[in-house]
Amino acid sequence: MPIDATLPYDSGNIFARILRGEIPAKTVYEDEHALAFHDIAPQAPAHILVIPKGAYVSWDDFSARASDTEIAGFVRAVGHVARAAGMVKPGYRLLANTGPAGGQEVPHLHVHIFAGRLLGPMLAQRGEP
Ligand code: AMP
């Protein structure tokens, strides 16, 4: 179910639980600001999620409330993960779903990194899911 990105942060969300080590994730990178792990239901040959360590519901919340240091750290982590995975030359796609129209399901900011094939049109055509 898509979430309302204007609601307060829910510390019981699945990515908060991954950050606390309560449930496992296939981690590919971790630093002071970010954690990156494989998506549990990959939609491309490579599908990695990068999340900030701070408690931010969405891109909107993060861009409004995070410190410059957190924002710089997170953006650099996303770039590092893609570079380290060899995605730069073939190319990759970033996606941050936000709120119901964006189809956001987990209420902790996450950037999807997709790669490994030609990714096709930027958005599904009307009528497609
Ligand atoms: P979104 O629709 O942008 O909120 O994307 C949420 C993503 O989280 C989906 O691609 C899910 O497959 C992924 N996901 C949900 N639970 C887990 C989990 N425990 N570990 C890794 N990825 C997950």
Boltz pocket constraint, residues with backbone or C-beta under 6 A from the ligand:
constraints:
  - pocket:
      binder: B
      contacts: [[A, 14], [A, 24], [A, 25], [A, 38], [A, 39], [A, 40], [A, 41], [A, 42], [A, 49], [A, 96], [A, 97], [A, 102], [A, 103], [A, 104], [A, 105], [A, 106], [A, 110]]
      max_distance: 6.0
